Amino acid sequence: MKLAVAVHFEGAQAMAAGVAFEAWDAPEAEKTYLSPIAEVEKKVAKPGELDLRVLPCVMQLLREHRLEPELILIDGFVHLDAEQTPGLGQHLFQALGGNTPVVGVSKTARPGLSSQYEVMREEETAPLLVTCAGIDIGAAKVRLRSMHGRKRIPTLLKLVARLAKNRD
C-alpha cells in the first residue's frame, strides 16, 4: 500500500490525514486515515524556511493507525535543491530508518531545482516539482504523471489535502 499524507495546522492544533492506495492511477482511496493532534509547537520558521512541525504529525498518523506503507507521498520537498539539502521528506525518510521511499510533490518552484525535477501533467502548463529519497527520480516522475486526475494536482493529493483541512 502507498500512502499520501498531508497535515493542516489550525492554531495550536493540527490534523494529519492519510490516503491509502494500491494503483498509481486509482481514482479513489482504498482507505483514509485521520489523526487529530491536540497540541503542536508554535511555528518558528519564517516563510520559505523549512518547517519541521509536520514530521511528528505524520509519525503520529503512522503509529496511531499502525501504517507501514511501501511508499509515502508528501506535499512538499524531500530535497530543497540539487545538492540534496534535506527537506521535510528527507527527514521523514530518515525517521523511518531509510526503509520507506518518500516522494515529495510541490506546486512551487525553489531556486536550485532545475527542470530535471519538473513533471508536466495533462491540461496544465505549470509543472509540479518532484524530489525523492529511496526511489529513482525518473521512476517517481513516471508514477506521479500516471496518477489519476486530469488537472495539475492528482485526485488523491487533492483528497488528502481536503481531509487534513476537514473539508470532506
Backbone as a chain_set.jsonl record, in Angstrom:
{"seq": "MKLAVAVHFEGAQAMAAGVAFEAWDAPEAEKTYLSPIAEVEKKVAKPGELDLRVLPCVMQLLREHRLEPELILIDGFVHLDAEQTPGLGQHLFQALGGNTPVVGVSKTARPGLSSQYEVMREEETAPLLVTCAGIDIGAAKVRLRSMHGRKRIPTLLKLVARLAKNRD", "coords": {"N": [[0.835, -1.176, 0.0], [0.476, 2.218, -0.799], [0.875, 5.534, 0.504], [-0.526, 8.68, 0.677], [0.088, 11.706, 2.312], [-0.944, 14.484, 4.377], [-0.831, 17.482, 6.301], [-2.618, 19.747, 8.264], [-2.544, 22.817, 9.891], [-4.11, 24.429, 12.6], [-4.168, 26.971, 14.512], [-2.998, 26.023, 17.651], [-3.379, 23.401, 17.162], [-3.511, 20.432, 15.051], [-4.3, 18.54, 12.089], [-3.621, 15.453, 10.875], [-3.642, 13.688, 7.887], [-4.185, 10.749, 5.94], [-4.135, 8.955, 2.888], [-4.702, 5.938, 1.558], [-3.587, 3.888, -1.116], [-3.397, 1.508, -3.804], [-2.921, 1.202, -6.633], [-1.256, 3.39, -8.845], [-2.773, 4.876, -10.619], [-5.251, 4.995, -9.433], [-8.58, 6.123, -8.952], [-9.828, 6.599, -6.582], [-9.439, 6.54, -3.0], [-8.302, 3.687, -1.191], [-8.525, 3.484, 1.495], [-8.975, 5.829, 4.145], [-7.319, 7.88, 6.58], [-7.3, 9.597, 9.678], [-5.741, 11.703, 12.032], [-6.162, 13.562, 14.705], [-4.297, 16.132, 16.21], [-3.679, 17.327, 19.286], [-1.999, 19.3, 20.336], [0.48, 21.286, 18.958], [3.807, 22.414, 18.256], [4.589, 25.893, 18.234], [4.839, 27.708, 15.208], [8.05, 28.393, 14.048], [9.651, 28.785, 11.923], [10.458, 31.011, 9.281], [8.694, 32.403, 6.424], [9.373, 30.444, 3.569], [11.402, 29.064, 4.806], [12.419, 25.898, 6.199], [9.909, 24.036, 7.716], [9.53, 21.958, 10.224], [7.436, 21.004, 11.761], [5.532, 19.343, 10.701], [6.565, 16.776, 10.58], [6.48, 15.257, 13.197], [3.726, 15.031, 13.292], [3.02, 13.476, 11.052], [4.384, 11.155, 11.758], [2.925, 10.454, 14.047], [0.431, 9.854, 12.876], [1.14, 7.56, 11.376], [1.947, 5.794, 13.46], [-0.367, 5.714, 15.139], [-2.31, 4.528, 13.496], [-1.086, 2.24, 12.839], [0.409, 2.006, 10.43], [2.29, 0.86, 7.709], [3.428, 1.765, 5.102], [4.452, 1.046, 1.687], [5.487, 3.118, 0.324], [5.63, 6.674, 0.703], [3.88, 9.58, -0.074], [4.303, 12.988, -0.125], [3.183, 16.392, 0.358], [5.291, 18.624, -0.517], [8.857, 19.107, -0.202], [11.45, 16.699, -0.644], [14.123, 17.045, -0.976], [15.746, 20.209, -0.875], [17.198, 21.403, -2.856], [19.389, 20.907, -5.731], [21.714, 19.997, -4.609], [20.896, 18.362, -2.714], [20.038, 19.26, -0.168], [18.565, 18.594, 2.899], [15.044, 18.33, 3.047], [11.667, 18.346, 4.308], [10.758, 15.758, 3.506], [13.147, 14.231, 3.372], [13.876, 14.207, 6.044], [11.703, 12.746, 7.035], [12.09, 10.31, 5.669], [14.519, 9.51, 6.878], [13.634, 9.317, 9.542], [12.085, 7.097, 9.338], [13.906, 5.133, 9.171], [15.158, 4.902, 6.726], [13.955, 3.022, 5.165], [11.531, 3.279, 3.856], [10.505, 4.527, 0.867], [10.21, 7.993, -0.012], [8.314, 10.348, -1.678], [8.266, 13.6, -2.726], [6.032, 16.159, -3.597], [5.567, 19.234, -5.077], [3.949, 22.356, -5.67], [5.195, 24.685, -5.996], [8.017, 26.346, -7.25], [11.523, 26.134, -6.444], [14.55, 27.916, -5.864], [17.477, 26.523, -7.223], [16.522, 24.072, -7.96], [16.423, 22.365, -10.829], [15.023, 21.938, -14.175], [14.987, 19.195, -14.377], [13.603, 18.165, -12.264], [10.991, 18.637, -12.74], [7.557, 17.864, -13.483], [5.227, 17.487, -15.933], [1.758, 17.609, -16.141], [-1.396, 16.469, -17.489], [-3.312, 18.825, -19.405], [-2.334, 21.188, -18.284], [-0.054, 23.885, -17.845], [1.811, 24.703, -15.972], [4.444, 23.163, -14.244], [4.705, 20.436, -11.848], [6.868, 19.941, -9.063], [9.148, 17.411, -8.323], [10.761, 15.603, -5.844], [12.777, 13.116, -4.257], [13.472, 10.258, -2.079], [15.003, 7.157, -1.675], [13.916, 6.087, -3.928], [14.218, 6.076, -7.447], [14.494, 9.133, -9.257], [13.483, 9.336, -11.859], [11.66, 7.187, -11.96], [9.901, 8.019, -9.948], [8.824, 10.341, -11.112], [7.507, 9.294, -13.377], [5.549, 7.742, -12.129], [4.098, 9.692, -10.69], [3.132, 11.199, -12.829], [1.385, 9.346, -13.893], [-0.7, 9.265, -12.124], [-4.177, 9.452, -11.194], [-6.428, 11.905, -12.455], [-7.233, 14.805, -14.215], [-6.205, 17.282, -14.078], [-3.67, 19.581, -12.87], [-2.974, 18.834, -10.196], [-2.942, 15.628, -8.793], [-5.816, 13.518, -8.201], [-5.885, 12.027, -5.716], [-4.064, 13.438, -4.152], [-5.335, 15.862, -3.911], [-7.54, 14.994, -2.448], [-6.399, 14.1, 0.036], [-5.414, 16.502, 1.019], [-7.815, 17.93, 1.375], [-9.042, 16.329, 3.34], [-7.27, 16.697, 5.49], [-7.766, 19.332, 6.005], [-10.256, 19.156, 6.969], [-12.46, 19.234, 5.218], [-14.124, 17.412, 4.023]], "CA": [[0.0, 0.0, 0.0], [1.134, 3.517, -0.834], [0.146, 6.454, 1.364], [-0.349, 10.123, 0.51], [-0.163, 12.341, 3.608], [-0.993, 15.946, 4.463], [-1.072, 17.998, 7.652], [-3.146, 21.107, 8.292], [-2.422, 23.428, 11.216], [-5.151, 25.382, 12.985], [-3.742, 27.444, 15.828], [-2.093, 25.106, 18.345], [-3.779, 22.033, 16.831], [-3.267, 20.005, 13.672], [-4.958, 17.327, 11.623], [-2.82, 14.683, 9.928], [-4.504, 12.832, 7.08], [-3.537, 9.808, 5.047], [-4.97, 8.322, 1.876], [-4.037, 4.719, 1.111], [-3.937, 3.44, -2.46], [-2.517, 0.468, -4.348], [-2.54, 1.53, -8.005], [-0.937, 4.806, -9.027], [-3.842, 5.548, -11.36], [-6.515, 4.802, -8.715], [-9.373, 7.349, -8.85], [-10.331, 6.733, -5.213], [-8.617, 5.961, -1.936], [-8.759, 2.41, -0.647], [-8.875, 3.771, 2.873], [-8.465, 7.124, 4.61], [-6.947, 7.903, 7.994], [-7.196, 10.922, 10.285], [-5.185, 11.772, 13.381], [-6.143, 14.916, 15.264], [-3.179, 16.37, 17.117], [-4.206, 18.323, 20.217], [-1.095, 20.423, 20.541], [1.702, 21.292, 18.159], [4.697, 23.539, 18.549], [4.339, 27.125, 17.501], [5.7, 27.837, 14.026], [9.192, 29.273, 14.257], [10.282, 29.029, 10.625], [9.967, 32.148, 8.51], [8.269, 31.975, 5.087], [10.462, 29.946, 2.734], [12.289, 28.219, 5.605], [11.927, 24.557, 6.476], [9.033, 23.915, 8.883], [9.512, 20.526, 10.536], [6.303, 20.626, 12.627], [4.752, 18.313, 10.015], [7.175, 15.463, 10.806], [5.873, 14.489, 14.286], [2.312, 14.779, 12.983], [2.99, 12.315, 10.145], [4.803, 9.989, 12.544], [1.791, 10.077, 14.892], [-0.54, 9.207, 11.986], [1.641, 6.216, 11.074], [1.895, 4.987, 14.689], [-1.742, 5.585, 15.617], [-3.07, 3.624, 12.634], [-0.203, 1.099, 12.569], [0.616, 2.005, 8.99], [3.626, 0.573, 7.208], [3.3, 1.851, 3.651], [5.634, 0.738, 0.879], [5.956, 4.409, -0.162], [4.847, 7.804, 1.205], [3.817, 10.747, -0.951], [4.053, 14.178, 0.693], [3.081, 17.7, -0.273], [6.483, 19.325, -0.063], [10.127, 18.71, -0.8], [12.348, 15.755, 0.011], [15.37, 17.82, -1.004], [15.451, 21.607, -1.158], [17.959, 21.855, -4.014], [20.098, 19.844, -6.448], [22.765, 19.483, -3.729], [20.148, 17.483, -1.808], [19.835, 19.803, 1.179], [17.378, 17.885, 3.386], [13.749, 18.956, 3.267], [10.776, 17.553, 5.15], [10.732, 14.36, 3.069], [14.389, 13.552, 3.76], [13.778, 13.98, 7.489], [10.752, 11.637, 7.193], [12.795, 9.114, 5.196], [15.469, 9.129, 7.927], [12.872, 8.919, 10.739], [11.568, 5.748, 9.062], [15.048, 4.231, 9.059], [15.619, 4.78, 5.342], [13.35, 1.824, 4.574], [10.31, 3.599, 3.128], [10.725, 5.63, -0.065], [9.376, 9.183, 0.152], [8.246, 11.194, -2.868], [7.731, 14.919, -2.427], [5.417, 16.845, -4.726], [5.323, 20.634, -4.737], [3.403, 23.228, -6.714], [6.002, 25.9, -6.004], [9.427, 26.169, -7.615], [12.552, 26.589, -5.492], [15.847, 28.143, -6.501], [18.374, 25.38, -7.042], [15.923, 22.854, -8.526], [16.353, 22.557, -12.281], [13.891, 21.335, -14.881], [15.007, 17.732, -14.228], [12.674, 17.818, -11.185], [9.646, 19.027, -13.155], [6.637, 16.899, -14.084], [4.086, 18.119, -16.581], [0.563, 16.763, -16.131], [-2.36, 16.811, -18.54], [-4.111, 20.046, -19.438], [-1.774, 22.275, -17.474], [1.252, 24.335, -18.315], [2.743, 24.815, -14.85], [4.875, 21.838, -13.79], [4.878, 20.087, -10.44], [8.26, 19.604, -8.78], [9.245, 16.125, -7.641], [12.026, 15.211, -5.244], [12.508, 11.815, -3.635], [14.52, 9.503, -1.385], [14.69, 5.729, -1.652], [13.355, 5.713, -5.225], [14.824, 6.809, -8.545], [13.721, 10.313, -9.646], [12.751, 9.023, -13.096], [10.521, 6.331, -11.596], [8.953, 8.835, -9.187], [8.157, 11.233, -12.052], [6.581, 8.482, -14.188], [4.414, 7.352, -11.28], [3.285, 10.88, -10.443], [2.46, 11.528, -14.086], [0.323, 8.363, -14.148], [-1.77, 9.347, -11.122], [-5.495, 9.847, -11.685], [-6.792, 13.317, -12.39], [-6.924, 15.474, -15.478], [-5.648, 18.604, -13.804], [-2.288, 19.625, -12.403], [-2.814, 18.083, -8.955], [-3.64, 14.348, -8.845], [-7.042, 13.363, -7.413], [-5.642, 11.577, -4.344], [-3.386, 14.512, -3.417], [-6.4, 16.825, -3.567], [-8.351, 14.377, -1.4], [-5.713, 14.094, 1.331], [-5.374, 17.894, 1.495], [-9.173, 18.249, 1.856], [-9.247, 15.611, 4.604], [-6.479, 17.36, 6.525], [-8.422, 20.612, 6.307], [-11.618, 18.827, 7.433], [-13.437, 19.721, 4.246], [-14.675, 16.291, 3.278]], "C": [[0.884, 1.245, 0.0], [0.272, 4.485, -0.023], [0.499, 7.892, 1.014], [-0.714, 10.757, 1.844], [-0.194, 13.855, 3.471], [-1.286, 16.318, 5.905], [-1.564, 19.431, 7.521], [-3.088, 21.615, 9.724], [-3.526, 24.453, 11.411], [-4.825, 25.828, 14.396], [-2.729, 26.488, 16.431], [-2.415, 23.644, 18.042], [-3.449, 21.729, 15.379], [-4.116, 18.776, 13.37], [-4.031, 16.682, 10.599], [-3.768, 13.747, 9.201], [-3.65, 11.93, 6.2], [-4.546, 9.182, 4.116], [-4.18, 7.133, 1.34], [-4.518, 4.344, -0.288], [-2.94, 2.378, -2.912], [-1.995, 0.858, -5.718], [-2.3, 3.029, -8.138], [-2.053, 5.553, -9.735], [-5.214, 5.391, -10.706], [-7.268, 6.133, -8.614], [-9.882, 7.623, -7.436], [-9.355, 6.087, -4.233], [-9.177, 4.6, -1.541], [-9.219, 2.598, 0.789], [-8.303, 5.14, 3.228], [-8.233, 7.059, 6.114], [-6.867, 9.358, 8.456], [-6.614, 10.792, 11.685], [-5.2, 13.221, 13.832], [-4.985, 15.028, 16.252], [-3.564, 17.564, 17.984], [-3.302, 19.533, 20.38], [0.165, 20.256, 19.707], [2.528, 22.505, 18.554], [4.293, 24.747, 17.72], [5.318, 27.211, 16.334], [6.813, 28.832, 14.304], [9.883, 29.607, 12.937], [9.632, 30.228, 9.943], [9.499, 31.635, 7.148], [9.476, 31.596, 4.226], [11.457, 29.075, 3.48], [11.616, 26.874, 5.874], [11.142, 24.528, 7.786], [8.877, 22.427, 9.177], [8.383, 20.114, 11.478], [5.466, 19.501, 12.011], [5.261, 16.918, 10.388], [6.565, 14.696, 11.983], [4.39, 14.174, 14.036], [2.163, 13.557, 12.067], [3.383, 11.05, 10.908], [3.67, 9.518, 13.459], [0.719, 9.361, 14.068], [-0.124, 7.765, 11.701], [1.537, 5.295, 12.287], [0.453, 4.678, 15.091], [-2.539, 4.569, 14.808], [-2.262, 2.39, 12.232], [0.04, 0.915, 11.069], [2.076, 1.744, 8.658], [3.58, 0.586, 5.688], [4.591, 1.48, 2.937], [6.263, 2.017, 0.329], [5.052, 5.495, 0.414], [5.006, 8.971, 0.245], [3.466, 11.956, -0.089], [3.872, 15.411, -0.186], [4.244, 18.509, 0.273], [7.72, 18.75, -0.725], [10.841, 17.658, 0.037], [13.719, 16.423, 0.119], [15.034, 19.239, -1.429], [16.181, 22.155, -2.374], [18.681, 20.661, -4.636], [21.249, 19.263, -5.626], [22.182, 18.577, -2.649], [20.165, 17.959, -0.357], [18.539, 19.207, 1.714], [16.16, 18.792, 3.577], [12.931, 18.04, 4.174], [10.831, 16.064, 4.789], [11.978, 13.583, 3.433], [14.383, 13.264, 5.257], [12.804, 12.833, 7.777], [11.4, 10.321, 6.795], [13.762, 8.606, 6.265], [14.738, 8.656, 9.183], [12.296, 7.512, 10.584], [12.697, 4.761, 8.797], [15.568, 4.047, 7.652], [15.024, 3.594, 4.618], [12.123, 2.099, 3.717], [10.585, 4.766, 2.187], [9.732, 6.764, 0.179], [9.476, 9.997, -1.134], [7.588, 12.494, -2.461], [7.222, 15.582, -3.69], [5.116, 18.273, -4.286], [4.8, 21.391, -5.945], [4.292, 24.449, -6.925], [7.462, 25.597, -6.322], [10.328, 26.685, -6.495], [13.818, 26.884, -6.271], [16.722, 26.914, -6.248], [17.782, 24.064, -7.515], [15.679, 23.09, -10.014], [15.135, 21.85, -12.875], [13.889, 19.806, -14.779], [14.033, 17.271, -13.141], [11.211, 18.12, -11.556], [8.869, 17.867, -13.763], [5.473, 17.682, -14.65], [2.928, 17.114, -16.549], [-0.404, 17.258, -17.198], [-3.024, 18.159, -18.315], [-3.59, 21.199, -18.584], [-0.425, 22.669, -18.048], [2.273, 24.412, -17.183], [3.144, 23.421, -14.364], [4.761, 21.681, -12.273], [6.36, 19.795, -10.269], [8.296, 18.344, -7.934], [10.659, 15.924, -7.134], [11.752, 13.912, -4.493], [13.737, 11.253, -2.922], [14.084, 8.048, -1.382], [14.054, 5.216, -2.928], [14.016, 6.606, -6.272], [13.919, 7.969, -8.977], [12.905, 10.054, -10.917], [11.514, 8.182, -12.813], [9.465, 7.136, -10.844], [8.164, 9.746, -10.122], [7.141, 10.472, -12.907], [5.349, 8.124, -13.373], [3.507, 8.55, -10.987], [2.493, 11.262, -11.69], [1.284, 10.598, -14.34], [-0.843, 8.447, -13.159], [-3.049, 9.912, -11.726], [-5.723, 11.347, -11.513], [-6.345, 14.02, -13.646], [-6.353, 16.873, -15.282], [-4.225, 18.47, -13.264], [-2.063, 18.749, -11.175], [-3.597, 16.775, -9.049], [-4.805, 14.281, -7.846], [-6.757, 13.01, -5.956], [-4.881, 12.617, -3.517], [-4.377, 15.606, -3.038], [-7.223, 16.291, -2.399], [-7.655, 14.458, -0.042], [-5.598, 15.512, 1.891], [-6.731, 18.315, 2.039], [-9.445, 17.581, 3.203], [-8.504, 16.291, 5.748], [-7.118, 18.679, 6.955], [-9.853, 20.415, 6.804], [-12.698, 19.361, 6.509], [-14.055, 18.587, 3.457], [-15.648, 15.523, 4.116]], "O": [[1.894, 1.313, 0.699], [-0.932, 4.272, 0.119], [1.666, 8.282, 1.047], [-1.72, 10.385, 2.447], [0.434, 14.432, 2.584], [-1.915, 15.555, 6.638], [-1.003, 20.228, 6.769], [-3.525, 20.937, 10.654], [-3.837, 25.238, 10.515], [-5.162, 25.146, 15.364], [-1.718, 26.172, 15.804], [-1.79, 22.745, 18.605], [-3.151, 22.622, 14.586], [-4.582, 18.077, 14.27], [-3.697, 17.289, 9.582], [-4.601, 13.088, 9.824], [-2.552, 12.294, 5.777], [-5.681, 8.91, 4.507], [-3.118, 7.302, 0.74], [-5.702, 4.467, -0.605], [-1.793, 2.35, -2.465], [-0.787, 0.853, -5.955], [-3.06, 3.837, -7.603], [-2.262, 6.739, -9.482], [-6.234, 5.627, -11.353], [-6.685, 7.15, -8.24], [-10.312, 8.734, -7.127], [-8.563, 5.215, -4.59], [-10.39, 4.393, -1.558], [-10.171, 1.962, 1.244], [-7.281, 5.559, 2.685], [-8.871, 6.282, 6.824], [-6.421, 10.233, 7.715], [-6.96, 9.874, 12.428], [-4.367, 14.02, 13.406], [-4.736, 14.111, 17.035], [-3.751, 18.673, 17.483], [-3.778, 20.656, 20.542], [0.826, 19.218, 19.749], [2.019, 23.48, 19.107], [3.725, 24.615, 16.636], [6.482, 26.831, 16.459], [6.568, 29.959, 14.735], [10.613, 30.594, 12.844], [8.42, 30.428, 10.021], [9.873, 30.53, 6.755], [10.466, 32.326, 4.162], [12.28, 28.409, 2.851], [10.395, 26.744, 5.785], [11.644, 24.941, 8.832], [8.172, 21.718, 8.459], [8.372, 18.977, 11.951], [4.768, 18.786, 12.73], [4.47, 15.981, 10.499], [6.156, 13.552, 11.785], [3.874, 13.166, 14.518], [1.292, 12.713, 12.279], [2.776, 9.996, 10.721], [3.474, 8.314, 13.629], [0.159, 8.363, 14.522], [-0.947, 6.853, 11.777], [1.093, 4.153, 12.167], [0.101, 3.527, 15.35], [-3.351, 3.831, 15.364], [-2.694, 1.598, 11.394], [-0.104, -0.179, 10.525], [2.978, 2.334, 9.252], [3.681, -0.464, 5.053], [5.681, 1.585, 3.5], [7.423, 2.015, -0.083], [3.854, 5.278, 0.595], [6.11, 9.304, -0.187], [2.446, 11.951, 0.6], [4.346, 15.461, -1.321], [4.188, 19.017, 1.393], [7.628, 17.996, -1.694], [10.838, 17.717, 1.267], [14.378, 16.372, 1.158], [14.14, 19.451, -2.249], [15.846, 23.228, -2.876], [18.595, 19.543, -4.13], [21.712, 18.158, -5.91], [22.903, 18.09, -1.778], [20.29, 17.155, 0.566], [17.507, 19.301, 1.05], [16.241, 19.861, 4.181], [13.454, 17.077, 4.734], [10.938, 15.212, 5.672], [11.894, 12.401, 3.768], [14.831, 12.203, 5.691], [13.056, 12.028, 8.674], [11.273, 9.325, 7.506], [13.819, 7.405, 6.528], [15.172, 7.698, 9.823], [12.049, 6.822, 11.572], [12.467, 3.678, 8.26], [16.345, 3.126, 7.4], [15.526, 3.194, 3.568], [11.714, 1.243, 2.932], [10.868, 5.874, 2.643], [8.574, 6.532, 0.527], [10.569, 10.296, -1.616], [6.483, 12.497, -1.917], [7.89, 15.572, -4.724], [4.488, 18.494, -3.251], [5.161, 21.104, -7.086], [4.154, 25.161, -7.92], [8.064, 24.7, -5.732], [9.942, 27.552, -5.711], [14.132, 26.185, -7.235], [16.692, 26.342, -5.159], [18.462, 23.038, -7.481], [14.841, 23.904, -10.402], [14.333, 21.248, -12.16], [12.87, 19.182, -15.073], [13.675, 16.094, -13.105], [10.306, 17.878, -10.758], [9.424, 17.013, -14.454], [4.815, 18.445, -13.942], [3.091, 15.94, -16.881], [-0.235, 18.35, -17.741], [-3.263, 18.573, -17.181], [-4.354, 22.089, -18.211], [0.257, 21.853, -18.668], [3.466, 24.211, -17.407], [2.277, 22.587, -14.1], [4.726, 22.66, -11.528], [7.035, 19.438, -11.235], [7.567, 18.223, -6.95], [11.629, 16.054, -7.881], [10.608, 13.64, -4.13], [14.866, 11.7, -3.128], [12.921, 7.745, -1.116], [13.69, 4.043, -3.013], [14.332, 7.764, -5.998], [12.702, 7.802, -9.054], [11.766, 10.505, -11.029], [10.444, 8.438, -13.366], [8.269, 6.958, -11.073], [6.956, 9.908, -9.945], [6.033, 10.959, -13.132], [4.227, 8.196, -13.875], [2.283, 8.429, -11.034], [1.315, 11.61, -11.603], [0.29, 11.009, -14.938], [-1.858, 7.774, -13.339], [-3.014, 10.734, -12.642], [-5.264, 11.96, -10.549], [-5.21, 13.852, -14.093], [-6.054, 17.562, -16.257], [-3.663, 17.376, -13.214], [-1.083, 18.007, -11.111], [-4.791, 16.796, -9.35], [-4.772, 14.911, -6.788], [-7.324, 13.623, -5.052], [-5.043, 12.667, -2.297], [-4.27, 16.205, -1.968], [-7.563, 17.033, -1.477], [-8.284, 14.854, 0.939], [-5.676, 15.705, 3.105], [-6.796, 18.992, 3.065], [-10.013, 18.201, 4.102], [-9.045, 16.445, 6.843], [-7.023, 19.084, 8.113], [-10.575, 21.385, 7.033], [-13.721, 19.876, 6.96], [-14.472, 18.792, 2.317], [-16.218, 14.536, 3.651]]}, "num_chains": 1, "name": "protein.A"}
